[in-house]
Amino acid sequence: MDEQLNWHSEGSQLTLAGVLTRDTLAPLWAQRETSMKQIDTIDVSALEHVDSAGLALLIHLRQIAQRQGQTPAFTGVTDKLQSLITLYNLQQIIASRP
């Protein structure tokens, strides 16, 4: 299986696609500061799989945005991702917007 993570920003939205796991997150981690400039929405609808390391990166991306004066919302949270968020009791941190 070809697992990879892709991302791009358009306007104030960062869109993530593919697989966000410990094995795929390094390139985004390396570009996290520049990728989050002026971002107020993180679209996760195209993520196929997220593990706990990927979830930790989502929290970190939110923190970067907050340091820049933004409070990002997450859009496109799938049922699987919502289950992971609930399992770790992160509903207040990863607030989703429909």
Biopython code that builds the backbone (N, CA, C, O; Angstrom):
import numpy as np
from Bio.PDB.StructureBuilder import StructureBuilder

atoms = [
    (1, "MET", "N", (0.847, -1.175, 0.000)),
    (1, "MET", "CA", (0.000, 0.000, 0.000)),
    (1, "MET", "C", (0.893, 1.239, 0.000)),
    (1, "MET", "O", (1.853, 1.316, 0.767)),
    (2, "ASP", "N", (0.579, 2.200, -0.853)),
    (2, "ASP", "CA", (1.339, 3.432, -0.962)),
    (2, "ASP", "C", (0.753, 4.463, -0.005)),
    (2, "ASP", "O", (-0.207, 5.159, -0.337)),
    (3, "GLU", "N", (1.339, 4.552, 1.181)),
    (3, "GLU", "CA", (0.834, 5.472, 2.180)),
    (3, "GLU", "C", (1.664, 6.744, 2.158)),
    (3, "GLU", "O", (2.884, 6.713, 2.316)),
    (4, "GLN", "N", (0.982, 7.859, 1.960)),
    (4, "GLN", "CA", (1.664, 9.135, 2.003)),
    (4, "GLN", "C", (0.702, 10.212, 2.463)),
    (4, "GLN", "O", (-0.517, 10.044, 2.448)),
    (5, "LEU", "N", (1.288, 11.310, 2.866)),
    (5, "LEU", "CA", (0.520, 12.460, 3.311)),
    (5, "LEU", "C", (0.750, 13.588, 2.329)),
    (5, "LEU", "O", (1.886, 13.873, 1.950)),
    (6, "ASN", "N", (-0.317, 14.220, 1.923)),
    (6, "ASN", "CA", (-0.240, 15.395, 1.062)),
    (6, "ASN", "C", (-0.945, 16.541, 1.753)),
    (6, "ASN", "O", (-1.894, 16.330, 2.509)),
    (7, "TRP", "N", (-0.485, 17.751, 1.498)),
    (7, "TRP", "CA", (-1.144, 18.918, 2.056)),
    (7, "TRP", "C", (-0.910, 20.115, 1.159)),
    (7, "TRP", "O", (0.074, 20.196, 0.424)),
    (8, "HIS", "N", (-1.850, 21.041, 1.245)),
    (8, "HIS", "CA", (-1.694, 22.318, 0.544)),
    (8, "HIS", "C", (-2.556, 23.354, 1.255)),
    (8, "HIS", "O", (-3.547, 23.032, 1.910)),
    (9, "SER", "N", (-2.150, 24.583, 1.105)),
    (9, "SER", "CA", (-2.953, 25.654, 1.686)),
    (9, "SER", "C", (-3.494, 26.524, 0.570)),
    (9, "SER", "O", (-2.838, 26.770, -0.443)),
    (10, "GLU", "N", (-4.712, 26.979, 0.795)),
    (10, "GLU", "CA", (-5.370, 27.878, -0.140)),
    (10, "GLU", "C", (-6.111, 28.894, 0.703)),
    (10, "GLU", "O", (-7.024, 28.548, 1.452)),
    (11, "GLY", "N", (-5.712, 30.150, 0.579)),
    (11, "GLY", "CA", (-6.292, 31.174, 1.430)),
    (11, "GLY", "C", (-5.934, 30.893, 2.871)),
    (11, "GLY", "O", (-4.758, 30.764, 3.214)),
    (12, "SER", "N", (-6.946, 30.796, 3.716)),
    (12, "SER", "CA", (-6.710, 30.549, 5.137)),
    (12, "SER", "C", (-6.994, 29.101, 5.533)),
    (12, "SER", "O", (-7.173, 28.803, 6.714)),
    (13, "GLN", "N", (-7.035, 28.203, 4.550)),
    (13, "GLN", "CA", (-7.335, 26.795, 4.827)),
    (13, "GLN", "C", (-6.159, 25.896, 4.465)),
    (13, "GLN", "O", (-5.573, 26.011, 3.388)),
    (14, "LEU", "N", (-5.833, 25.008, 5.381)),
    (14, "LEU", "CA", (-4.849, 23.953, 5.137)),
    (14, "LEU", "C", (-5.632, 22.670, 4.922)),
    (14, "LEU", "O", (-6.466, 22.304, 5.750)),
    (15, "THR", "N", (-5.370, 21.986, 3.818)),
    (15, "THR", "CA", (-6.050, 20.733, 3.508)),
    (15, "THR", "C", (-5.041, 19.595, 3.583)),
    (15, "THR", "O", (-3.974, 19.641, 2.971)),
    (16, "LEU", "N", (-5.406, 18.573, 4.351)),
    (16, "LEU", "CA", (-4.575, 17.380, 4.508)),
    (16, "LEU", "C", (-5.248, 16.215, 3.802)),
    (16, "LEU", "O", (-6.468, 16.067, 3.867)),
    (17, "ALA", "N", (-4.459, 15.386, 3.127)),
    (17, "ALA", "CA", (-5.015, 14.241, 2.404)),
    (17, "ALA", "C", (-4.067, 13.054, 2.519)),
    (17, "ALA", "O", (-2.852, 13.215, 2.626)),
    (18, "GLY", "N", (-4.651, 11.861, 2.494)),
    (18, "GLY", "CA", (-3.848, 10.647, 2.540)),
    (18, "GLY", "C", (-3.825, 10.047, 3.925)),
    (18, "GLY", "O", (-4.861, 9.913, 4.577)),
    (19, "VAL", "N", (-2.637, 9.686, 4.369)),
    (19, "VAL", "CA", (-2.446, 8.970, 5.619)),
    (19, "VAL", "C", (-1.582, 9.823, 6.544)),
    (19, "VAL", "O", (-0.469, 10.207, 6.183)),
    (20, "LEU", "N", (-2.096, 10.119, 7.738)),
    (20, "LEU", "CA", (-1.369, 10.927, 8.717)),
    (20, "LEU", "C", (-0.985, 10.017, 9.885)),
    (20, "LEU", "O", (-1.754, 9.827, 10.828)),
    (21, "THR", "N", (0.219, 9.465, 9.794)),
    (21, "THR", "CA", (0.704, 8.528, 10.811)),
    (21, "THR", "C", (2.147, 8.847, 11.162)),
    (21, "THR", "O", (2.782, 9.714, 10.562)),
    (22, "ARG", "N", (2.635, 8.131, 12.135)),
    (22, "ARG", "CA", (4.028, 8.275, 12.560)),
    (22, "ARG", "C", (4.974, 8.117, 11.375)),
    (22, "ARG", "O", (6.009, 8.782, 11.315)),
    (23, "ASP", "N", (4.631, 7.252, 10.444)),
    (23, "ASP", "CA", (5.499, 6.973, 9.305)),
    (23, "ASP", "C", (5.419, 8.011, 8.191)),
    (23, "ASP", "O", (6.303, 8.059, 7.336)),
    (24, "THR", "N", (4.374, 8.846, 8.183)),
    (24, "THR", "CA", (4.186, 9.771, 7.061)),
    (24, "THR", "C", (4.260, 11.241, 7.437)),
    (24, "THR", "O", (4.272, 12.094, 6.549)),
    (25, "LEU", "N", (4.309, 11.563, 8.719)),
    (25, "LEU", "CA", (4.160, 12.964, 9.110)),
    (25, "LEU", "C", (5.442, 13.796, 9.061)),
    (25, "LEU", "O", (5.364, 15.019, 9.174)),
    (26, "ALA", "N", (6.597, 13.195, 8.901)),
    (26, "ALA", "CA", (7.871, 13.932, 8.959)),
    (26, "ALA", "C", (7.960, 15.113, 7.986)),
    (26, "ALA", "O", (8.412, 16.183, 8.394)),
    (27, "PRO", "N", (7.552, 14.971, 6.725)),
    (27, "PRO", "CA", (7.659, 16.134, 5.830)),
    (27, "PRO", "C", (6.798, 17.323, 6.289)),
    (27, "PRO", "O", (7.242, 18.470, 6.220)),
    (28, "LEU", "N", (5.585, 17.056, 6.751)),
    (28, "LEU", "CA", (4.740, 18.152, 7.245)),
    (28, "LEU", "C", (5.331, 18.722, 8.528)),
    (28, "LEU", "O", (5.316, 19.937, 8.728)),
    (29, "TRP", "N", (5.846, 17.867, 9.393)),
    (29, "TRP", "CA", (6.486, 18.336, 10.629)),
    (29, "TRP", "C", (7.602, 19.323, 10.297)),
    (29, "TRP", "O", (7.735, 20.356, 10.953)),
    (30, "ALA", "N", (8.400, 19.009, 9.284)),
    (30, "ALA", "CA", (9.512, 19.875, 8.899)),
    (30, "ALA", "C", (9.039, 21.236, 8.388)),
    (30, "ALA", "O", (9.767, 22.224, 8.488)),
    (31, "GLN", "N", (7.823, 21.289, 7.843)),
    (31, "GLN", "CA", (7.297, 22.532, 7.268)),
    (31, "GLN", "C", (6.130, 23.108, 8.066)),
    (31, "GLN", "O", (5.387, 23.950, 7.561)),
    (32, "ARG", "N", (5.969, 22.663, 9.294)),
    (32, "ARG", "CA", (4.783, 23.011, 10.072)),
    (32, "ARG", "C", (4.621, 24.508, 10.303)),
    (32, "ARG", "O", (3.503, 25.017, 10.219)),
    (33, "GLU", "N", (5.681, 25.215, 10.586)),
    (33, "GLU", "CA", (5.568, 26.660, 10.864)),
    (33, "GLU", "C", (5.105, 27.422, 9.623)),
    (33, "GLU", "O", (4.177, 28.228, 9.697)),
    (34, "THR", "N", (5.742, 27.171, 8.497)),
    (34, "THR", "CA", (5.348, 27.885, 7.277)),
    (34, "THR", "C", (3.996, 27.416, 6.749)),
    (34, "THR", "O", (3.241, 28.203, 6.177)),
    (35, "SER", "N", (3.691, 26.137, 6.939)),
    (35, "SER", "CA", (2.404, 25.617, 6.465)),
    (35, "SER", "C", (1.226, 26.223, 7.215)),
    (35, "SER", "O", (0.119, 26.276, 6.680)),
    (36, "MET", "N", (1.445, 26.678, 8.440)),
    (36, "MET", "CA", (0.351, 27.181, 9.266)),
    (36, "MET", "C", (0.197, 28.704, 9.230)),
    (36, "MET", "O", (-0.656, 29.242, 9.936)),
    (37, "LYS", "N", (0.986, 29.401, 8.441)),
    (37, "LYS", "CA", (0.857, 30.857, 8.377)),
    (37, "LYS", "C", (-0.519, 31.262, 7.858)),
    (37, "LYS", "O", (-0.930, 30.861, 6.769)),
    (38, "GLN", "N", (-1.219, 32.063, 8.656)),
    (38, "GLN", "CA", (-2.538, 32.612, 8.309)),
    (38, "GLN", "C", (-3.626, 31.556, 8.152)),
    (38, "GLN", "O", (-4.623, 31.805, 7.475)),
    (39, "ILE", "N", (-3.461, 30.402, 8.752)),
    (39, "ILE", "CA", (-4.451, 29.323, 8.632)),
    (39, "ILE", "C", (-5.464, 29.408, 9.770)),
    (39, "ILE", "O", (-5.092, 29.471, 10.942)),
    (40, "ASP", "N", (-6.756, 29.409, 9.411)),
    (40, "ASP", "CA", (-7.794, 29.373, 10.445)),
    (40, "ASP", "C", (-8.716, 28.157, 10.305)),
    (40, "ASP", "O", (-9.620, 27.960, 11.118)),
    (41, "THR", "N", (-8.482, 27.345, 9.269)),
    (41, "THR", "CA", (-9.260, 26.135, 9.060)),
    (41, "THR", "C", (-8.328, 25.014, 8.602)),
    (41, "THR", "O", (-7.490, 25.205, 7.721)),
    (42, "ILE", "N", (-8.489, 23.857, 9.212)),
    (42, "ILE", "CA", (-7.730, 22.674, 8.800)),
    (42, "ILE", "C", (-8.735, 21.638, 8.325)),
    (42, "ILE", "O", (-9.514, 21.107, 9.117)),
    (43, "ASP", "N", (-8.715, 21.354, 7.029)),
    (43, "ASP", "CA", (-9.648, 20.399, 6.420)),
    (43, "ASP", "C", (-9.013, 19.009, 6.456)),
    (43, "ASP", "O", (-7.979, 18.771, 5.833)),
    (44, "VAL", "N", (-9.640, 18.107, 7.188)),
    (44, "VAL", "CA", (-9.124, 16.744, 7.323)),
    (44, "VAL", "C", (-10.013, 15.718, 6.614)),
    (44, "VAL", "O", (-9.860, 14.515, 6.823)),
    (45, "SER", "N", (-10.928, 16.184, 5.788)),
    (45, "SER", "CA", (-11.897, 15.287, 5.150)),
    (45, "SER", "C", (-11.259, 14.274, 4.213)),
    (45, "SER", "O", (-11.833, 13.209, 3.987)),
    (46, "ALA", "N", (-10.084, 14.575, 3.659)),
    (46, "ALA", "CA", (-9.438, 13.665, 2.713)),
    (46, "ALA", "C", (-8.407, 12.754, 3.383)),
    (46, "ALA", "O", (-7.676, 12.035, 2.703)),
    (47, "LEU", "N", (-8.352, 12.785, 4.706)),
    (47, "LEU", "CA", (-7.455, 11.858, 5.397)),
    (47, "LEU", "C", (-8.091, 10.474, 5.453)),
    (47, "LEU", "O", (-9.233, 10.322, 5.889)),
    (48, "GLU", "N", (-7.351, 9.480, 5.014)),
    (48, "GLU", "CA", (-7.848, 8.103, 5.008)),
    (48, "GLU", "C", (-7.609, 7.409, 6.346)),
    (48, "GLU", "O", (-8.386, 6.548, 6.759)),
    (49, "HIS", "N", (-6.520, 7.795, 7.021)),
    (49, "HIS", "CA", (-6.168, 7.141, 8.283)),
    (49, "HIS", "C", (-5.331, 8.114, 9.120)),
    (49, "HIS", "O", (-4.461, 8.812, 8.600)),
    (50, "VAL", "N", (-5.613, 8.142, 10.417)),
    (50, "VAL", "CA", (-4.855, 8.953, 11.366)),
    (50, "VAL", "C", (-4.557, 8.079, 12.573)),
    (50, "VAL", "O", (-5.458, 7.444, 13.120)),
    (51, "ASP", "N", (-3.280, 8.043, 12.997)),
    (51, "ASP", "CA", (-2.954, 7.325, 14.225)),
    (51, "ASP", "C", (-2.705, 8.334, 15.339)),
    (51, "ASP", "O", (-2.893, 9.534, 15.137)),
    (52, "SER", "N", (-2.288, 7.868, 16.503)),
    (52, "SER", "CA", (-2.108, 8.771, 17.638)),
    (52, "SER", "C", (-1.012, 9.800, 17.393)),
    (52, "SER", "O", (-1.114, 10.927, 17.878)),
    (53, "ALA", "N", (0.031, 9.440, 16.654)),
    (53, "ALA", "CA", (1.073, 10.411, 16.315)),
    (53, "ALA", "C", (0.512, 11.492, 15.385)),
    (53, "ALA", "O", (0.851, 12.667, 15.521)),
    (54, "GLY", "N", (-0.331, 11.096, 14.457)),
    (54, "GLY", "CA", (-0.981, 12.060, 13.574)),
    (54, "GLY", "C", (-1.903, 12.985, 14.336)),
    (54, "GLY", "O", (-1.972, 14.180, 14.051)),
    (55, "LEU", "N", (-2.607, 12.433, 15.301)),
    (55, "LEU", "CA", (-3.483, 13.242, 16.148)),
    (55, "LEU", "C", (-2.661, 14.257, 16.941)),
    (55, "LEU", "O", (-3.068, 15.409, 17.091)),
    (56, "ALA", "N", (-1.520, 13.834, 17.441)),
    (56, "ALA", "CA", (-0.635, 14.757, 18.162)),
    (56, "ALA", "C", (-0.165, 15.887, 17.245)),
    (56, "ALA", "O", (-0.049, 17.031, 17.685)),
    (57, "LEU", "N", (0.104, 15.578, 15.984)),
    (57, "LEU", "CA", (0.508, 16.626, 15.044)),
    (57, "LEU", "C", (-0.639, 17.607, 14.807)),
    (57, "LEU", "O", (-0.400, 18.811, 14.716)),
    (58, "LEU", "N", (-1.862, 17.128, 14.707)),
    (58, "LEU", "CA", (-3.008, 18.027, 14.544)),
    (58, "LEU", "C", (-3.111, 18.992, 15.722)),
    (58, "LEU", "O", (-3.396, 20.175, 15.535)),
    (59, "ILE", "N", (-2.884, 18.496, 16.918)),
    (59, "ILE", "CA", (-2.909, 19.353, 18.101)),
    (59, "ILE", "C", (-1.783, 20.382, 18.024)),
    (59, "ILE", "O", (-1.975, 21.552, 18.355)),
    (60, "HIS", "N", (-0.620, 19.939, 17.589)),
    (60, "HIS", "CA", (0.520, 20.852, 17.472)),
    (60, "HIS", "C", (0.252, 21.931, 16.407)),
    (60, "HIS", "O", (0.593, 23.096, 16.613)),
    (61, "LEU", "N", (-0.346, 21.556, 15.292)),
    (61, "LEU", "CA", (-0.680, 22.541, 14.254)),
    (61, "LEU", "C", (-1.631, 23.591, 14.811)),
    (61, "LEU", "O", (-1.506, 24.778, 14.511)),
    (62, "ARG", "N", (-2.570, 23.147, 15.617)),
    (62, "ARG", "CA", (-3.505, 24.083, 16.258)),
    (62, "ARG", "C", (-2.751, 25.048, 17.171)),
    (62, "ARG", "O", (-3.040, 26.245, 17.182)),
    (63, "GLN", "N", (-1.796, 24.541, 17.926)),
    (63, "GLN", "CA", (-1.009, 25.395, 18.816)),
    (63, "GLN", "C", (-0.192, 26.420, 18.043)),
    (63, "GLN", "O", (-0.072, 27.566, 18.475)),
    (64, "ILE", "N", (0.364, 26.027, 16.918)),
    (64, "ILE", "CA", (1.114, 26.966, 16.084)),
    (64, "ILE", "C", (0.194, 28.086, 15.620)),
    (64, "ILE", "O", (0.556, 29.260, 15.692)),
    (65, "ALA", "N", (-0.986, 27.729, 15.149)),
    (65, "ALA", "CA", (-1.948, 28.733, 14.696)),
    (65, "ALA", "C", (-2.333, 29.674, 15.830)),
    (65, "ALA", "O", (-2.460, 30.881, 15.625)),
    (66, "GLN", "N", (-2.516, 29.126, 17.020)),
    (66, "GLN", "CA", (-2.880, 29.961, 18.166)),
    (66, "GLN", "C", (-1.768, 30.956, 18.496)),
    (66, "GLN", "O", (-2.052, 32.106, 18.830)),
    (67, "ARG", "N", (-0.526, 30.535, 18.407)),
    (67, "ARG", "CA", (0.590, 31.463, 18.636)),
    (67, "ARG", "C", (0.594, 32.588, 17.616)),
    (67, "ARG", "O", (1.098, 33.678, 17.888)),
    (68, "GLN", "N", (0.029, 32.325, 16.438)),
    (68, "GLN", "CA", (-0.036, 33.329, 15.380)),
    (68, "GLN", "C", (-1.334, 34.139, 15.434)),
    (68, "GLN", "O", (-1.622, 34.930, 14.535)),
    (69, "GLY", "N", (-2.110, 33.932, 16.500)),
    (69, "GLY", "CA", (-3.330, 34.706, 16.681)),
    (69, "GLY", "C", (-4.579, 34.120, 16.061)),
    (69, "GLY", "O", (-5.608, 34.793, 16.010)),
    (70, "GLN", "N", (-4.519, 32.880, 15.587)),
    (70, "GLN", "CA", (-5.672, 32.218, 14.983)),
    (70, "GLN", "C", (-6.196, 31.143, 15.932)),
    (70, "GLN", "O", (-5.441, 30.593, 16.733)),
    (71, "THR", "N", (-7.475, 30.853, 15.840)),
    (71, "THR", "CA", (-8.050, 29.701, 16.544)),
    (71, "THR", "C", (-8.653, 28.808, 15.471)),
    (71, "THR", "O", (-9.820, 28.961, 15.112)),
    (72, "PRO", "N", (-7.859, 27.877, 14.963)),
    (72, "PRO", "CA", (-8.329, 27.091, 13.816)),
    (72, "PRO", "C", (-9.428, 26.106, 14.170)),
    (72, "PRO", "O", (-9.447, 25.528, 15.257)),
    (73, "ALA", "N", (-10.330, 25.932, 13.242)),
    (73, "ALA", "CA", (-11.368, 24.908, 13.349)),
    (73, "ALA", "C", (-10.992, 23.784, 12.399)),
    (73, "ALA", "O", (-10.311, 24.004, 11.397)),
    (74, "PHE", "N", (-11.432, 22.604, 12.715)),
    (74, "PHE", "CA", (-11.204, 21.442, 11.870)),
    (74, "PHE", "C", (-12.492, 21.139, 11.115)),
    (74, "PHE", "O", (-13.570, 21.113, 11.709)),
    (75, "THR", "N", (-12.388, 20.913, 9.823)),
    (75, "THR", "CA", (-13.546, 20.548, 9.017)),
    (75, "THR", "C", (-13.341, 19.155, 8.438)),
    (75, "THR", "O", (-12.214, 18.702, 8.240)),
    (76, "GLY", "N", (-14.455, 18.494, 8.174)),
    (76, "GLY", "CA", (-14.397, 17.183, 7.537)),
    (76, "GLY", "C", (-13.929, 16.065, 8.445)),
    (76, "GLY", "O", (-13.356, 15.083, 7.974)),
    (77, "VAL", "N", (-14.163, 16.199, 9.739)),
    (77, "VAL", "CA", (-13.751, 15.152, 10.682)),
    (77, "VAL", "C", (-14.610, 13.909, 10.441)),
    (77, "VAL", "O", (-15.834, 13.954, 10.561)),
    (78, "THR", "N", (-13.959, 12.816, 10.106)),
    (78, "THR", "CA", (-14.673, 11.564, 9.837)),
    (78, "THR", "C", (-15.073, 10.897, 11.155)),
    (78, "THR", "O", (-14.594, 11.274, 12.225)),
    (79, "ASP", "N", (-15.941, 9.919, 11.062)),
    (79, "ASP", "CA", (-16.355, 9.175, 12.254)),
    (79, "ASP", "C", (-15.162, 8.493, 12.928)),
    (79, "ASP", "O", (-15.064, 8.476, 14.155)),
    (80, "LYS", "N", (-14.257, 7.933, 12.120)),
    (80, "LYS", "CA", (-13.077, 7.267, 12.681)),
    (80, "LYS", "C", (-12.202, 8.261, 13.442)),
    (80, "LYS", "O", (-11.758, 7.981, 14.555)),
    (81, "LEU", "N", (-11.958, 9.421, 12.837)),
    (81, "LEU", "CA", (-11.141, 10.430, 13.502)),
    (81, "LEU", "C", (-11.846, 10.951, 14.744)),
    (81, "LEU", "O", (-11.205, 11.183, 15.769)),
    (82, "GLN", "N", (-13.147, 11.136, 14.664)),
    (82, "GLN", "CA", (-13.901, 11.592, 15.832)),
    (82, "GLN", "C", (-13.803, 10.576, 16.966)),
    (82, "GLN", "O", (-13.720, 10.961, 18.132)),
    (83, "SER", "N", (-13.809, 9.302, 16.643)),
    (83, "SER", "CA", (-13.658, 8.270, 17.669)),
    (83, "SER", "C", (-12.300, 8.378, 18.355)),
    (83, "SER", "O", (-12.210, 8.232, 19.574)),
    (84, "LEU", "N", (-11.248, 8.630, 17.589)),
    (84, "LEU", "CA", (-9.911, 8.799, 18.147)),
    (84, "LEU", "C", (-9.847, 10.049, 19.030)),
    (84, "LEU", "O", (-9.263, 10.023, 20.114)),
    (85, "ILE", "N", (-10.446, 11.130, 18.561)),
    (85, "ILE", "CA", (-10.500, 12.374, 19.342)),
    (85, "ILE", "C", (-11.214, 12.133, 20.668)),
    (85, "ILE", "O", (-10.761, 12.591, 21.717)),
    (86, "THR", "N", (-12.329, 11.413, 20.616)),
    (86, "THR", "CA", (-13.095, 11.113, 21.825)),
    (86, "THR", "C", (-12.323, 10.181, 22.748)),
    (86, "THR", "O", (-12.324, 10.368, 23.965)),
    (87, "LEU", "N", (-11.667, 9.182, 22.179)),
    (87, "LEU", "CA", (-10.875, 8.242, 22.973)),
    (87, "LEU", "C", (-9.827, 8.970, 23.813)),
    (87, "LEU", "O", (-9.589, 8.607, 24.966)),
    (88, "TYR", "N", (-9.204, 9.992, 23.236)),
    (88, "TYR", "CA", (-8.172, 10.758, 23.937)),
    (88, "TYR", "C", (-8.742, 11.985, 24.654)),
    (88, "TYR", "O", (-7.992, 12.794, 25.199)),
    (89, "ASN", "N", (-10.066, 12.118, 24.652)),
    (89, "ASN", "CA", (-10.751, 13.216, 25.333)),
    (89, "ASN", "C", (-10.256, 14.587, 24.852)),
    (89, "ASN", "O", (-9.933, 15.460, 25.658)),
    (90, "LEU", "N", (-10.204, 14.758, 23.539)),
    (90, "LEU", "CA", (-9.687, 15.985, 22.937)),
    (90, "LEU", "C", (-10.765, 16.812, 22.244)),
    (90, "LEU", "O", (-10.452, 17.654, 21.402)),
    (91, "GLN", "N", (-12.025, 16.581, 22.589)),
    (91, "GLN", "CA", (-13.117, 17.278, 21.922)),
    (91, "GLN", "C", (-13.008, 18.797, 22.087)),
    (91, "GLN", "O", (-13.382, 19.539, 21.179)),
    (92, "GLN", "N", (-12.511, 19.262, 23.213)),
    (92, "GLN", "CA", (-12.389, 20.706, 23.442)),
    (92, "GLN", "C", (-11.222, 21.298, 22.661)),
    (92, "GLN", "O", (-11.231, 22.487, 22.344)),
    (93, "ILE", "N", (-10.220, 20.481, 22.348)),
    (93, "ILE", "CA", (-9.031, 20.971, 21.649)),
    (93, "ILE", "C", (-9.220, 20.897, 20.142)),
    (93, "ILE", "O", (-8.892, 21.841, 19.425)),
    (94, "ILE", "N", (-9.742, 19.792, 19.667)),
    (94, "ILE", "CA", (-9.981, 19.636, 18.226)),
    (94, "ILE", "C", (-11.459, 19.850, 17.987)),
    (94, "ILE", "O", (-12.235, 18.902, 17.866)),
    (95, "ALA", "N", (-11.828, 21.110, 17.922)),
    (95, "ALA", "CA", (-13.214, 21.485, 17.690)),
    (95, "ALA", "C", (-13.487, 21.419, 16.196)),
    (95, "ALA", "O", (-12.773, 22.022, 15.395)),
    (96, "SER", "N", (-14.518, 20.687, 15.835)),
    (96, "SER", "CA", (-14.816, 20.554, 14.419)),
    (96, "SER", "C", (-15.956, 21.464, 14.010)),
    (96, "SER", "O", (-16.865, 21.771, 14.782)),
    (97, "ARG", "N", (-15.863, 21.873, 12.778)),
    (97, "ARG", "CA", (-16.894, 22.678, 12.137)),
    (97, "ARG", "C", (-17.459, 21.800, 11.032)),
    (97, "ARG", "O", (-16.702, 21.113, 10.346)),
    (98, "PRO", "N", (-18.762, 21.808, 10.847)),
    (98, "PRO", "CA", (-19.362, 20.945, 9.793)),
    (98, "PRO", "C", (-18.791, 21.202, 8.427)),
    (98, "PRO", "O", (-19.194, 20.559, 7.458)),
]
sb = StructureBuilder()
sb.init_structure("model")
sb.init_model(0)
sb.init_chain("A")
sb.init_seg("    ")
for serial, (resi, resn, name, xyz) in enumerate(atoms, 1):
    if name == "N":
        sb.init_residue(resn, " ", resi, " ")
    sb.init_atom(name, np.array(xyz, "f"), 0.0, 1.0, " ", f" {name:<3s}", serial, name[0])
structure = sb.get_structure()
